[in-house]
C-alpha cells in the first residue's frame, strides 16, 4: 500500500501543475523595470534584433484610442535630443519614463551600471571592446501623477535609445500594432475586444510571414484551481516522519496573490515491536490553509511559483498507532520556499495547548 501510494504521488508530481495563466516572458525583468507593469492584457510586438514593444491595458478600447504610437515616439525622440547626455558611459543601460499629460509632458532618466563587465575580442583589433549587455527602456504613461497605478502604458525595449530613430526611419511600429490588433479582433475562441476579457499576445513578423501566439485568453477575473501534490519528511518529537500531501487550492483572481486550500496530509511512523516485525502507523490530517504569493519578476502580477508564506490548520481524522492522541490539532506555516523545496515549522497540540509537540517538515512538490 505504501509503495503504491508513493508511486501515485511521484506520478502526480510529474504531470500536475497549477492551472494558471502565465504572463508573457519578456525583457521587463531587466533594468527597464519600474514599478509594476500595469494592465490586465498585454501585447508584445517583436521589432527585430531583440527589440520589442510591450503594451499593457485594461480594456481593448484604450489601445484603439492610443494606437498611433509612432507619433508618441517622434515626440519623445525630439524631446530627448534636447536633454541627452552625450558624455555618459555608452555601456550603461538607460531607463526613461515619458509622462504625457493634458498640458505638459516630462521625462525622467535613470542610468543603470552593468553588474558584469563583458569584453569582446575582434580580429584585427589589439584592444578588447567593452560590450553593452543590458537594453535601454522607454516607458510611456498617460498621466502626471507619479504614484498612480496606470491602466494603460507601453514599453519599448531597445539595444540603445538611438535605435528609435532607425525604427521610425524604417516605417515605425504602427503597422505592426495594427496587425496585432486585427489578430485580436479576428480571434475565434472569444471576443477579446470585450471589456470583461483579458489575454496575452505575442506578435512577430518576418517578411511576409506573420506569427501570433495567444496565451491565456479568457475572462479577466476568472478564478482557478491549483492541484499541489508533495512528499517530504518531518522531525516530530525527535523522530523522522515521512509524509505525503495533496492540496487543492482555490485562487479567486489570477491578479491577486492569495490562495485558499484544503488538503490531506499523511504522516507515516515506523515501529519495531518485540517480535522483530516492523509495523507502519499512519496518522492523517485534514487541513485548511491560506497562501500569499510574491509579485512576479516583471511586476505584472503575482507569481504563483514564488510563495511568500502560508498558514495552515489541520485536524487528525485517521489514527493508526498511538503516536498522536485523538483530536490532535496541527498548526504550520511556510518559513522558506525556493523552487520545489519548502521548509515548514509545525506545532502539534492535544486539547487547548495541554500537550504541545513542535516539529519541522521539509517538503518537495508544487
C-alpha positions as CSV (number, residue, x, y, z in Angstrom):
1,X,0.0,0.0,0.0
2,X,2.8,2.5,0.9
3,X,4.7,1.7,-2.3
4,X,1.6,2.2,-4.4
5,X,0.8,5.5,-2.7
6,X,4.4,6.7,-3.2
7,X,4.3,5.8,-6.9
8,X,1.0,7.7,-7.3
9,X,2.5,10.8,-5.6
10,X,5.5,10.7,-7.8
11,X,3.3,10.4,-10.9
12,X,1.3,13.4,-9.7
13,X,4.4,15.4,-9.2
14,X,5.4,14.6,-12.8
15,X,2.2,15.5,-14.5
16,X,0.3,18.0,-12.3
17,X,0.8,21.7,-12.3
18,X,-1.1,24.8,-11.4
19,X,-3.8,25.7,-14.0
20,X,-2.9,29.4,-14.1
21,X,-2.4,31.9,-16.8
22,X,1.3,32.5,-17.4
23,X,2.4,36.1,-18.2
24,X,4.4,36.9,-21.3
25,X,8.1,36.1,-20.9
26,X,9.6,39.4,-21.9
27,X,12.7,41.6,-21.2
28,X,10.9,43.6,-18.5
29,X,12.9,42.0,-15.6
30,X,16.0,44.0,-16.6
31,X,16.9,47.5,-15.7
32,X,14.0,48.9,-17.6
33,X,11.6,47.6,-15.0
34,X,10.0,50.4,-12.9
35,X,7.2,49.5,-10.5
36,X,4.5,47.2,-11.7
37,X,3.7,46.6,-15.3
38,X,0.2,47.8,-15.5
39,X,-2.8,46.5,-17.3
40,X,-4.6,43.2,-17.5
41,X,-4.0,42.4,-21.1
42,X,-0.6,42.6,-22.9
43,X,0.6,42.7,-26.5
44,X,4.2,42.1,-27.2
45,X,5.4,43.1,-30.7
46,X,8.8,41.8,-31.9
47,X,10.7,44.7,-33.5
48,X,13.7,42.6,-34.6
49,X,17.2,42.3,-33.3
50,X,15.9,41.6,-29.8
51,X,14.0,44.9,-29.6
52,X,10.4,44.7,-28.5
53,X,7.3,46.9,-27.9
54,X,5.1,45.8,-24.9
55,X,1.7,47.3,-24.3
56,X,-0.4,46.9,-21.2
57,X,-4.1,47.9,-21.0
58,X,-7.3,47.2,-19.0
59,X,-9.7,47.1,-22.0
60,X,-9.1,46.9,-25.7
61,X,-10.7,50.3,-26.4
62,X,-7.9,52.0,-24.6
63,X,-5.5,50.6,-27.2
64,X,-7.7,51.7,-30.0
65,X,-7.7,55.2,-28.6
66,X,-3.9,55.4,-28.4
67,X,-2.9,53.2,-31.4
68,X,-0.8,56.0,-33.1
69,X,2.3,55.1,-31.2
70,X,4.7,56.4,-33.9
71,X,3.6,60.0,-33.1
72,X,4.5,59.4,-29.4
73,X,7.9,58.0,-30.3
74,X,8.6,61.0,-32.6
75,X,7.6,63.4,-29.8
76,X,9.9,61.6,-27.4
77,X,12.9,61.5,-29.8
78,X,12.6,65.2,-30.4
79,X,12.4,65.9,-26.6
80,X,15.2,63.5,-25.7
81,X,17.6,65.0,-28.1
82,X,17.5,68.3,-26.1
83,X,18.4,66.6,-22.8
84,X,20.5,63.6,-23.8
85,X,23.9,63.4,-22.0
86,X,26.4,62.7,-24.8
87,X,29.2,62.2,-22.2
88,X,27.6,59.2,-20.4
89,X,29.2,55.8,-20.4
90,X,27.9,54.1,-23.6
91,X,27.6,50.7,-21.9
92,X,25.2,51.9,-19.2
93,X,21.6,50.9,-19.6
94,X,19.1,53.8,-19.6
95,X,15.5,53.8,-18.4
96,X,13.4,56.7,-19.5
97,X,9.9,57.4,-18.2
98,X,7.9,59.6,-20.6
99,X,4.8,61.1,-19.0
100,X,2.1,62.6,-21.2
101,X,-0.4,65.0,-19.6
102,X,-3.1,67.3,-20.9
103,X,-0.9,70.4,-20.5
104,X,2.6,69.2,-20.1
105,X,5.0,66.2,-20.5
106,X,8.0,65.1,-18.5
107,X,11.0,62.8,-19.0
108,X,12.7,61.0,-16.1
109,X,16.1,59.4,-16.9
110,X,17.7,56.7,-14.8
111,X,21.1,55.1,-15.6
112,X,22.0,51.5,-14.6
113,X,25.5,50.2,-14.5
114,X,26.3,46.8,-15.8
115,X,26.7,44.2,-12.9
116,X,29.2,42.3,-15.0
117,X,31.7,43.7,-17.5
118,X,31.8,41.8,-20.8
119,X,34.6,42.1,-23.3
120,X,34.7,41.1,-27.0
121,X,37.9,40.3,-28.9
122,X,37.7,41.0,-32.6
123,X,40.0,40.0,-35.4
124,X,42.3,42.8,-36.4
125,X,42.0,44.7,-33.2
126,X,44.5,44.6,-30.4
127,X,42.3,46.0,-27.7
128,X,39.1,44.3,-26.5
129,X,35.8,46.0,-26.8
130,X,33.6,46.6,-23.8
131,X,30.1,45.2,-24.7
132,X,26.8,46.6,-23.5
133,X,24.9,43.7,-22.1
134,X,21.6,45.4,-21.0
135,X,18.9,47.1,-23.0
136,X,17.6,50.6,-22.8
137,X,13.9,51.1,-22.0
138,X,11.4,53.7,-22.9
139,X,8.3,53.7,-20.7
140,X,5.3,55.8,-21.8
141,X,2.4,56.6,-19.5
142,X,-0.5,59.0,-20.0
143,X,-0.6,60.7,-16.6
144,X,1.4,63.2,-14.5
145,X,0.6,61.5,-11.2
146,X,3.8,59.8,-10.0
147,X,2.1,57.2,-7.8
148,X,-0.8,56.4,-10.0
149,X,-1.5,52.8,-10.9
150,X,-1.7,53.2,-14.7
151,X,-4.4,51.3,-16.6
152,X,-2.6,51.9,-19.9
153,X,1.2,52.0,-20.5
154,X,3.7,50.9,-23.1
155,X,7.4,49.9,-23.0
156,X,9.9,50.0,-25.8
157,X,12.9,47.8,-25.1
158,X,15.8,48.5,-27.4
159,X,19.5,47.8,-27.5
160,X,20.0,51.5,-27.5
161,X,17.7,54.5,-27.4
162,X,19.3,55.6,-30.7
163,X,17.5,52.6,-32.2
164,X,14.3,54.5,-32.1
165,X,15.5,56.8,-34.9
166,X,16.1,53.8,-37.1
167,X,12.8,52.2,-36.3
168,X,11.0,55.4,-37.2
169,X,13.0,55.9,-40.4
170,X,12.1,52.3,-41.4
171,X,8.4,52.9,-41.1
172,X,7.8,52.9,-37.3
173,X,5.7,50.4,-35.3
174,X,2.1,51.5,-36.2
175,X,1.6,48.9,-38.9
176,X,2.7,46.0,-36.7
177,X,0.5,47.3,-33.9
178,X,-2.4,47.5,-36.3
179,X,-1.8,43.9,-37.5
180,X,-1.6,42.7,-33.9
181,X,-4.9,44.4,-33.1
182,X,-6.5,42.8,-36.2
183,X,-5.4,39.4,-34.9
184,X,-7.2,40.2,-31.6
185,X,-10.4,41.2,-33.4
186,X,-10.2,38.0,-35.5
187,X,-9.6,35.6,-32.6
188,X,-12.1,32.7,-32.9
189,X,-12.4,31.4,-29.4
190,X,-13.6,34.6,-27.6
191,X,-14.5,38.2,-28.3
192,X,-11.3,39.6,-26.9
193,X,-12.4,43.2,-27.5
194,X,-15.0,42.7,-24.8
195,X,-14.1,44.7,-21.6
196,X,-14.6,41.5,-19.5
197,X,-11.9,39.6,-21.3
198,X,-8.1,39.5,-21.0
199,X,-5.3,37.9,-22.9
200,X,-1.5,38.0,-23.6
201,X,-0.4,38.1,-27.3
202,X,3.0,37.7,-28.9
203,X,3.2,39.1,-32.4
204,X,6.1,38.7,-34.8
205,X,6.5,39.5,-38.5
206,X,9.4,38.3,-40.7
207,X,9.0,39.4,-44.3
208,X,5.5,38.2,-45.4
209,X,5.3,35.7,-42.6
210,X,3.2,36.8,-39.6
211,X,3.2,34.8,-36.3
212,X,0.7,35.4,-33.5
213,X,0.6,33.4,-30.2
214,X,-2.2,34.0,-27.8
215,X,-1.8,33.0,-24.1
216,X,-4.5,32.6,-21.5
217,X,-7.4,34.3,-23.3
218,X,-10.5,34.3,-21.2
219,X,-12.4,36.2,-18.5
220,X,-10.2,38.8,-16.8
221,X,-11.2,37.9,-13.3
222,X,-11.8,34.2,-13.7
223,X,-10.7,32.1,-10.7
224,X,-8.8,28.9,-11.0
225,X,-7.9,25.7,-9.1
226,X,-4.4,24.5,-8.4
227,X,-3.5,20.9,-7.5
228,X,-0.4,20.7,-5.4
229,X,1.0,17.3,-4.5
230,X,4.1,16.9,-2.4
231,X,6.1,14.5,-0.3
232,X,8.5,15.2,2.5
233,X,9.9,14.3,5.9
234,X,9.4,15.9,9.2
235,X,11.1,15.8,12.6
236,X,8.4,15.3,15.2
237,X,9.3,14.6,18.8
238,X,12.9,13.6,17.7
239,X,11.5,11.0,15.2
240,X,11.9,11.3,11.4
241,X,8.5,11.0,9.9
242,X,7.9,10.7,6.1
243,X,4.7,12.2,4.7
244,X,2.6,12.6,1.6
245,X,0.4,15.6,1.0
246,X,-2.1,16.8,-1.6
247,X,-3.7,20.3,-1.5
248,X,-6.4,21.7,-3.8
249,X,-6.0,25.4,-3.9
250,X,-8.6,28.0,-5.0
251,X,-7.4,31.3,-6.3
252,X,-10.2,33.9,-6.6
253,X,-8.3,36.0,-9.1
254,X,-5.0,35.5,-11.0
255,X,-4.2,39.1,-10.4
256,X,-4.3,38.8,-6.6
257,X,-1.6,36.8,-4.8
258,X,-3.8,34.9,-2.3
259,X,-4.9,31.3,-2.5
260,X,-7.1,29.2,-0.2
261,X,-6.6,25.4,0.1
262,X,-8.0,22.3,1.6
263,X,-5.6,19.3,1.8
264,X,-4.9,15.9,3.1
265,X,-1.6,15.1,4.9
266,X,-0.5,11.6,5.8
267,X,2.3,11.0,8.3
268,X,4.0,7.5,8.4
269,X,5.6,6.1,11.6
270,X,7.8,3.0,11.6
271,X,7.8,0.9,14.8
272,X,9.8,-2.2,15.8
273,X,7.8,-4.4,18.1
274,X,9.4,-7.2,20.3
275,X,8.8,-9.9,17.7
276,X,11.0,-8.2,15.2
277,X,8.3,-7.5,12.7
278,X,8.1,-3.8,11.5
279,X,4.8,-2.0,11.8
280,X,3.8,1.1,10.0
281,X,1.5,3.6,11.7
282,X,-0.3,6.3,9.7
283,X,-1.8,9.5,11.0
284,X,-3.8,11.7,8.6
285,X,-4.8,15.3,9.0
286,X,-7.4,17.2,7.1
287,X,-6.0,20.7,6.6
288,X,-7.2,24.2,5.6
289,X,-4.7,26.9,4.7
290,X,-4.2,30.3,3.1
291,X,-1.1,31.2,0.9
292,X,0.3,34.5,0.0
293,X,2.5,34.8,-3.2
294,X,5.2,37.2,-4.1
295,X,4.9,39.6,-7.1
296,X,6.4,38.3,-10.4
297,X,9.8,39.4,-11.5
298,X,8.3,41.6,-14.2
299,X,5.8,43.2,-11.9
300,X,2.7,42.2,-13.9
301,X,1.0,40.3,-11.1
302,X,1.6,37.6,-8.5
303,X,4.0,34.7,-9.3
304,X,2.3,31.5,-8.2
305,X,5.6,29.7,-8.1
306,X,7.1,32.2,-5.6
307,X,5.4,31.7,-2.2
308,X,5.8,34.4,0.3
309,X,4.3,32.5,3.2
310,X,1.4,30.2,4.1
311,X,-0.6,29.4,7.3
312,X,-2.4,26.1,7.9
313,X,-4.5,24.4,10.5
314,X,-5.3,20.7,10.5
315,X,-7.4,18.1,12.4
316,X,-6.4,14.5,13.0
317,X,-9.0,12.4,11.0
318,X,-7.3,9.0,10.8
319,X,-5.2,7.4,13.5
320,X,-3.3,4.1,13.4
321,X,-0.9,3.8,16.3
322,X,-0.7,5.9,19.4
323,X,1.9,8.5,18.3
324,X,-0.8,11.2,18.3
325,X,-3.7,11.4,20.8
326,X,-7.2,11.6,19.4
327,X,-8.4,15.1,18.3
328,X,-4.8,16.4,17.8
329,X,-4.6,19.7,16.1
330,X,-1.7,20.6,13.7
331,X,-0.6,24.2,13.1
332,X,2.0,25.0,10.4
333,X,3.4,27.7,8.2
334,X,5.9,28.2,5.4
335,X,9.2,29.6,6.6
336,X,11.2,29.2,3.4
337,X,10.3,28.3,-0.2
338,X,12.5,28.0,-3.3
339,X,11.6,26.0,-6.4
340,X,10.1,22.8,-5.3
341,X,11.5,22.9,-1.7
342,X,9.6,24.2,1.3
343,X,10.6,24.4,5.0
344,X,7.5,24.3,7.2
345,X,7.6,24.7,11.0
346,X,4.9,22.7,12.7
347,X,3.1,22.6,16.1
348,X,1.0,19.6,17.2
349,X,-1.2,20.0,20.2
350,X,-3.8,18.0,22.1
351,X,-6.5,19.9,23.8
352,X,-6.0,23.6,24.2
353,X,-2.2,23.7,24.4
354,X,-2.2,21.0,27.0
355,X,0.3,18.8,25.2
356,X,2.4,20.6,22.6
357,X,4.9,19.0,20.2
358,X,7.0,21.3,17.9
359,X,8.3,19.9,14.7
360,X,9.7,20.9,11.3
361,X,8.9,19.5,7.8
362,X,10.8,19.7,4.6
363,X,8.5,19.2,1.6
364,X,9.2,18.7,-2.1
365,X,6.5,19.4,-4.6
366,X,4.2,22.0,-6.2
